[in-house]
Amino acid sequence: MSRLQSIEELFTGRHFDREVIIVCVRWYLRFKLSLRDLVEMMAERGLSLAHTTIMRRVRHYAPEFAKCWSRFGHPVGRSWRVNETYIKVAGEWRYLYRAVDRAGKTVDFHLSAKRDVAAAKTFFAKAVKSQGMPQTITLDGYAALHRAVRDLKDKGRLRNNTRVRSSKHLNNLIEQDHRSIKQRIDPMLGFKRFETAAITIAGIELMHCIRKGQFALGFLGMQGRAAPAVWNAVLAA
């Protein structure tokens, strides 16, 4: 991961004011708005932006914003519900692996071109690196996920005493959480490029985590403050 930039470095040399950039990126990732909707909304504020400009800002700033926010993440629980869902990229189905803990907090996610053991292992390795070892992993009946967990245990990348269970009922939690992500992605009518899909989905996941209160911001003194003030405080911290 590249180094964290200061707020001054993030916005140096940009044609538009940082408040405009932040609000365009934030609204696009959070709400069911098209790029052209945002162009029209900015025009009502007296700003002339092309929809391609907004998309470039999303691709550039979504990863930077995720790095800024990640410094304040609450630890997630040790009981994970894991599943994957489908995303269309360049007319082909791709696979978004995701996990939440028993309280519904997002553990991690990974977009993959394939749905197989290797993809599942990549997801688990990423989740363990970011969140630490789970105590329990709840899966559905998909064999590749179970095989991935066994392989990672054999290689010592998951503890041997990690409990693994299959439960469609318990995994309703992750299925419901998928919906929040898909509800934002579906109006986009698919992505043209895999890289753009991965970056945009990471931004959508960030906004979803913010909505779920997964960040400890108390020391910033932002309780009760509006979103723009909170975002400026996080980026400047």
C-alpha positions as CSV (number, residue, x, y, z in Angstrom):
1,M,0.0,0.0,0.0
2,S,1.3,3.5,-0.9
3,R,2.0,5.9,1.9
4,L,-0.7,8.0,3.4
5,Q,-0.7,11.5,2.0
6,S,-1.5,14.7,3.9
7,I,-4.7,16.6,3.1
8,E,-2.6,19.2,1.4
9,E,-0.9,16.6,-0.8
10,L,-4.2,14.9,-1.6
11,F,-5.6,18.0,-3.3
12,T,-2.6,19.9,-4.5
13,G,-2.9,21.0,-8.2
14,R,-6.6,20.0,-8.5
15,H,-8.7,22.4,-10.5
16,F,-11.7,22.1,-8.2
17,D,-12.0,23.0,-4.5
18,R,-11.4,20.0,-2.3
19,E,-15.0,20.3,-0.8
20,V,-16.4,19.8,-4.3
21,I,-14.2,16.8,-4.9
22,I,-15.1,15.2,-1.6
23,V,-18.8,15.7,-2.0
24,C,-18.8,14.4,-5.6
25,V,-16.9,11.2,-4.7
26,R,-18.8,10.7,-1.4
27,W,-22.3,11.1,-3.0
28,Y,-21.5,8.9,-6.0
29,L,-20.3,6.1,-3.7
30,R,-23.1,6.5,-1.2
31,F,-26.3,7.3,-3.1
32,K,-28.0,5.9,-6.1
33,L,-26.8,8.7,-8.4
34,S,-25.5,8.5,-11.9
35,L,-22.5,10.5,-12.9
36,R,-24.8,12.6,-15.0
37,D,-27.0,13.2,-12.0
38,L,-24.0,14.6,-10.2
39,V,-23.1,16.8,-13.2
40,E,-26.6,18.3,-13.0
41,M,-26.5,18.7,-9.2
42,M,-23.2,20.5,-9.4
43,A,-24.5,22.7,-12.3
44,E,-27.2,24.0,-9.9
45,R,-24.3,25.1,-7.7
46,G,-22.8,27.0,-10.5
47,L,-20.1,24.4,-11.2
48,S,-19.4,22.9,-14.7
49,L,-18.1,19.4,-14.5
50,A,-18.0,16.6,-17.1
51,H,-19.1,13.2,-15.9
52,T,-15.7,11.8,-17.0
53,T,-14.0,14.2,-14.6
54,I,-16.1,12.9,-11.7
55,M,-15.3,9.3,-12.6
56,R,-11.6,10.1,-12.7
57,R,-11.9,11.7,-9.3
58,V,-13.7,8.6,-8.0
59,R,-10.9,6.3,-9.3
60,H,-8.2,8.5,-7.8
61,Y,-9.7,9.4,-4.4
62,A,-11.7,6.3,-3.4
63,P,-8.5,4.4,-2.5
64,E,-7.0,7.4,-0.8
65,F,-10.1,8.0,1.3
66,A,-10.2,4.3,2.3
67,K,-6.6,4.6,3.6
68,C,-7.4,7.7,5.6
69,W,-10.5,6.1,7.2
70,S,-8.8,2.7,7.9
71,R,-6.7,4.3,10.6
72,F,-9.8,4.6,12.8
73,G,-11.5,1.2,12.2
74,H,-13.0,-0.6,15.2
75,P,-11.8,-4.2,15.6
76,V,-14.4,-6.7,14.2
77,G,-15.6,-9.8,16.0
78,R,-13.9,-13.2,15.8
79,S,-17.0,-15.0,14.4
80,W,-17.2,-14.5,10.6
81,R,-20.0,-15.2,8.1
82,V,-18.5,-15.6,4.7
83,N,-20.1,-15.8,1.2
84,E,-19.7,-14.4,-2.3
85,T,-22.0,-12.5,-4.6
86,Y,-22.0,-11.7,-8.3
87,I,-21.0,-8.5,-10.0
88,K,-21.0,-7.9,-13.8
89,V,-17.8,-6.5,-15.3
90,A,-17.4,-5.9,-19.1
91,G,-20.5,-8.1,-19.6
92,E,-19.1,-11.0,-17.6
93,W,-19.9,-12.2,-14.1
94,R,-17.2,-11.6,-11.5
95,Y,-17.3,-12.6,-7.9
96,L,-17.3,-10.4,-4.8
97,Y,-16.2,-12.4,-1.7
98,R,-17.3,-10.7,1.5
99,A,-17.5,-11.4,5.3
100,V,-19.2,-9.9,8.2
101,D,-19.0,-10.7,11.9
102,R,-21.9,-11.8,14.1
103,A,-22.9,-8.2,14.7
104,G,-23.0,-7.5,11.0
105,K,-19.8,-5.4,10.8
106,T,-17.8,-5.8,7.6
107,V,-14.7,-7.9,8.0
108,D,-13.3,-7.6,4.5
109,F,-14.0,-8.1,0.8
110,H,-12.3,-9.2,-2.4
111,L,-13.3,-8.9,-6.0
112,S,-12.2,-11.9,-8.1
113,A,-12.4,-12.8,-11.8
114,K,-12.8,-16.4,-10.8
115,R,-14.9,-18.4,-8.3
116,D,-12.5,-21.1,-7.1
117,V,-10.3,-22.3,-4.3
118,A,-7.5,-19.8,-5.2
119,A,-9.9,-16.9,-5.1
120,A,-11.3,-18.0,-1.7
121,K,-7.8,-18.4,-0.3
122,T,-6.8,-14.9,-1.5
123,F,-9.9,-13.5,0.2
124,F,-9.2,-15.3,3.5
125,A,-5.5,-14.2,3.5
126,K,-6.6,-10.6,2.9
127,A,-9.1,-10.7,5.7
128,V,-6.7,-12.3,8.2
129,K,-4.1,-9.7,7.4
130,S,-6.4,-6.8,8.0
131,Q,-8.4,-8.2,10.9
132,G,-6.5,-11.0,12.5
133,M,-7.4,-14.6,13.1
134,P,-11.1,-15.7,13.4
135,Q,-12.3,-18.1,16.0
136,T,-15.3,-19.3,13.9
137,I,-16.0,-19.2,10.2
138,T,-19.6,-19.8,9.0
139,L,-19.9,-20.9,5.3
140,D,-22.6,-22.0,3.0
141,G,-22.3,-25.4,1.1
142,Y,-19.9,-24.1,-1.6
143,A,-17.0,-26.6,-1.6
144,A,-14.3,-24.2,-2.7
145,L,-14.7,-22.1,0.5
146,H,-14.4,-25.2,2.7
147,R,-11.3,-26.4,0.7
148,A,-9.7,-23.0,1.0
149,V,-10.1,-23.0,4.8
150,R,-8.6,-26.6,5.0
151,D,-5.6,-25.6,2.9
152,L,-4.9,-22.4,4.9
153,K,-5.1,-24.5,8.1
154,D,-2.6,-27.0,6.7
155,K,-0.2,-24.1,5.8
156,G,-0.6,-22.5,9.3
157,R,-2.3,-19.4,7.9
158,L,-5.4,-20.2,9.9
159,R,-5.4,-21.8,13.3
160,N,-6.1,-25.5,13.4
161,N,-8.7,-24.9,16.1
162,T,-10.7,-22.5,14.0
163,R,-14.2,-23.7,14.1
164,V,-15.8,-24.1,10.6
165,R,-19.5,-24.7,10.2
166,S,-22.1,-24.7,7.4
167,S,-25.3,-22.8,8.1
168,K,-27.6,-21.2,5.6
169,H,-29.6,-19.7,8.4
170,L,-26.6,-18.0,10.1
171,N,-25.3,-16.9,6.8
172,N,-28.5,-14.9,6.1
173,L,-26.7,-12.1,7.8
174,I,-24.1,-11.8,5.1
175,E,-26.7,-12.3,2.4
176,Q,-28.7,-9.4,3.8
177,D,-25.5,-7.3,3.9
178,H,-24.8,-8.1,0.2
179,R,-28.0,-6.3,-0.6
180,S,-26.7,-2.9,0.6
181,I,-23.7,-3.2,-1.7
182,K,-25.7,-4.5,-4.7
183,Q,-28.4,-1.8,-4.3
184,R,-25.7,0.8,-5.0
185,I,-23.9,-1.2,-7.7
186,D,-27.0,-2.3,-9.7
187,P,-27.9,1.2,-10.9
188,M,-24.4,1.5,-12.4
189,L,-25.5,-1.1,-15.0
190,G,-22.2,-2.9,-14.8
191,F,-18.5,-1.9,-15.0
192,K,-16.4,-1.7,-18.2
193,R,-13.1,-2.5,-16.6
194,F,-12.1,-4.8,-13.7
195,E,-9.8,-2.2,-12.1
196,T,-12.6,0.4,-12.1
197,A,-15.0,-2.1,-10.6
198,A,-12.5,-3.0,-7.8
199,I,-11.8,0.6,-6.9
200,T,-15.5,1.7,-7.0
201,I,-16.6,-1.3,-4.9
202,A,-13.9,-0.6,-2.4
203,G,-15.3,3.0,-2.1
204,I,-18.9,1.7,-1.8
205,E,-17.7,-0.7,1.0
206,L,-16.1,2.2,2.8
207,M,-19.3,4.2,2.7
208,H,-21.2,1.1,4.0
209,C,-18.8,0.7,6.9
210,I,-19.2,4.4,7.8
211,R,-22.9,3.9,7.9
212,K,-22.5,0.9,10.2
213,G,-20.4,3.0,12.6
214,Q,-17.3,0.9,12.2
215,F,-14.9,3.8,12.9
216,A,-13.7,5.2,16.3
217,L,-13.8,9.0,15.8
218,G,-14.5,10.1,19.4
219,F,-11.1,11.8,19.9
220,L,-11.8,14.0,16.8
221,G,-14.6,15.7,18.7
222,M,-17.0,15.3,15.8
223,Q,-20.0,14.0,17.6
224,G,-23.2,15.5,16.2
225,R,-21.3,17.3,13.4
226,A,-22.4,17.1,9.7
227,A,-20.7,14.8,7.3
228,P,-18.5,17.4,5.6
229,A,-16.9,18.4,8.9
230,V,-16.4,14.8,9.8
231,W,-14.8,14.0,6.5
232,N,-12.4,17.0,6.7
233,A,-11.4,16.0,10.2
234,V,-10.7,12.4,9.2
235,L,-8.7,13.4,6.1
236,A,-6.7,16.0,8.1
237,A,-6.0,13.8,11.1
